[in-house]
């Protein structure tokens, strides 16, 4: 009853005002139509004074203003103490320009527009180095003085402050280091090789003219240079230094750290790396390049089976070698590793005579990441001048003397001078090239390409051409370069003998060790045991012993004089 009374009361109140529900609905509909007509008049009035295109531009201007205000608002938030100044640049941070796209789309749809605003991609993120925490032991680490043993005057290892392997792995950069100026590096492919260059070159590396050589040192944003493998579109396929397809596929899987070495001409024994962490064994590619001669020896000796593995090393056999000189062939994997392993980020090259005894991540952290460098090599322990190095090579008959002289004279005409302190902070022009540590970014790849081109054009002694290539690049860009002490290199690699020397030191194959001498025979005399007479030591000590020695020397001298007189 109350509900009915309430309803009838409400209905009665409408009747009392003289307005029925039907009349009220009609009034609301008429009011809505009036408002819509007012909007249409406003729109027609705007179109009367501006064309439809201008109206569209007006709406776009309004959207642009809204976006501009939003950007200013975000920028103000970033400038606050709680904001991050590098948002949108570092990929490790939480926000980038791409994150704003949904907001812009939402704002555009709220204004009744559908538009495709193509925003530029966010700038790339780069690794810019780091510093160890204050008070870290490696910050105050200094080399101790060398041992005072006068018998050890040659090169020797010295202590190095490595981080624990777990810390080194944590510090591995998430982003690549910047490559100054050079961003895109491609390599020359020549289907029909022209052999009419001024001098030097090969079918493997091409025959670049001196003009092309000079242009390759003019660093540009995009460059195409000779870098070996010129006869094929893919390294290892009909280019010389050919590799089986299964090995190529295996190398393409290496997308992190690579440790590489090579043995050609069966010149060295394979040295198994030591003190390698479990993480490195699972993530690092250990590649050993060999020729068919070395492969044959490894199989005949039972060291190499169908698994193509010897310890940690994956054995990569190279066929159709482009050079008869095994040392020159060894420069292909040493300097062109970025072409053979195109997806790797970092690499450590060690000569075949060396044994690695420190974990690769500790080496990379110490000599690349902590130094914010993209290329690291040790300097020679004794020589730092190219002219002295050239004379040492000639004296050791490591290459034809006339070829060495020709190369030095060519560099002298280009401006090569003996090393002086004017080159500081560069402390040497001569590397100990048996170890190369580098990051595979365009600028370091260019450096090793041009270094290889010098080895291909002149002599295979890469220490002679090193400083010329380095200085030409440094004159154009700030190449992050680290030359460390040779004693530090000797800390993480142990130098072994070449195989021919080991064979000379080893006893002959048919040699049998003689049996130990028989025990002394004891004589029984009158039931008494008598042993052979033993040598008596010097009976005198101290001053008496010295006096006796002097007396003995006088007697010997006298007898010698008597013999002479007679």
Secondary structure, DSSP 8 states (H G I E B T S, - for coil): -HHHHHHHHHHHHHHHTT--HHHHHHHHHHHHHHHHHHHHHHHHHHHHHS-HHHHHHHHHHHHHHHHHHHHHHHHHHHHSTTS-TTTTT-TTSS--GGGGHHHHHHHHHHTT--------------B------TT-GGGG---------TT--S----------HHHHHHTS-SS-B--SS--EEEE---SS----SSS--BTTTB---HHHHHHHTS--SEEEE--S-TTSSSTTSSSSSEE-HHHHHHHHT--SEEEEEEE-TT-S------S--HHHHHH-EEEEEE-HHHHHHHHHTT---TT-EETTEEEEEEES-S-S-HHHHHHHHHH-HHHHSTT-SEEEEE-TTEEE-S-HHHHHIIIIITTT-SEEEEE-SS---HHHHHHHHHHTT-S-HHHHHHHHHHHHHHT-----GGGTT---S-EEEEEEEEE-SHHHHHHHHHHHHHHHHS-S-HHHHHHHHHHHHHTTS---EEEE-HHHHHHHEEE---HHHHHHHS--TT------------EEETTEEE-----------THHHHHHHHHHHHHHHHHHHHHHH-
